[in-house]
Amino acid sequence: MAELDWTVDPHADAAPSKQLVLRALDALASGELAAGAQLPSVRQLAARALVNHNTAARAYRDLEQLGVVRGQNGLGVFATEDAPRLARELRRRSTLDAFRGAAKDALRAGHPLNGLVTELSNLASKTASPRKTA
Amino acid sequence: MNSVATLHHVTKRFGVHPVLDGVDLELPAGTITVLLGANGAGKSTLLRLLLGLERADAGELRVAGLDPFHAAGEVRRRIGYVPDQPDVYDWMSPKELYGFLAPQYPRWSRELEERLVARLGVPRTTRFAALSRGEAAKAMLVAALAPQPDLYLFDEAFGGLDPLVRDEVLGALLEEAELAHRAALVVTHELDVAARLADRVAVLNEGRIAVCADLDELTGGAESGALPRRLKELLGDVVLEGSAVA
């Protein structure tokens, strides 16, 4: 398995543990991390992200609550069987929310509906397969 | 929570001038405390007191329950210390340094020493005089982690390092420092490093602890993004004079 890039940017607006959660969800949704795959230990994750242990542990707690990882005592942290499906659902939900927000702003700014529809179909023809969102 | 080290009303004067003026600080097990403060705020003096190299004029200090000045030898065996510049004979090689230190530390782990030397690519047999700044910092990190101490002290240990080397050093520290029953005190003026490492932030200003709080508490009860900038806003330019938001 290729190693995931767990880099965290403390200057970014999202909190470090949130960045780790989004990175894991993204990797699960895109298939970079498969169901049942082993994730780094808390300490390995802290070292790769260059964040403190408690930040890494918090990210795993949040991912566990979302049902996408589970810790097995002494063995490590693993993606659940449902993880890819859950991650895709979460991503669909959050991207739909973001889309609605952006569309609302655009309409409010005076873009005509058919202009936005054209924009959207242009984007759809350019984006053949969904790739990771920034 | 258990404290690995405590300072209670600690005062230290040089001449009549108090460098530390009634400092209260606890270093709880399981946490990394980042100590910030302008040059001359007393950070190095505080570390020298914890190491037993100076004697407090008033107040009480404990490291693992011991007075660092009176039980200096015992306390030094419980501390892993990375100074800003290597405090070793420059004719020594890392291999010679570790050979010299290992017998003095009851929990020194040869296995951990070797794993870290390999991970960081420390040139084992090169004299310190011939090591680059980065190589020397790595060699000193090994000397601080291999003893598996109760307390880790890092004094500006990441300053002046090439960013890639700095990340290697931080990564090794984060993966190999065992914090479950131990504590770390990191003195730095780099807010980027503080944002990455800190569970707690303490600010020393004019010889007193001006701020000491959990990082989340400091930023309003929740984990925060854009942390270096927020720290700078919260803690102020005076207190953090010279602090770098990279």
Interface residues (C-beta under 8 A of the other chain):
Chain A: V8 P10 H11 A12 D13 A14 A15 P16 S17 K18 Q19 R43 Q44 A46 A47 R48 L50 V51 N52 H53 N54 T55 R58
Chain B: I32 D167 L170 G171 A172 L174 E175 E176 L179 D192 A195 R196 L197 A198 D199 A222 E223 S224 G225 A226 L227 P228 R229
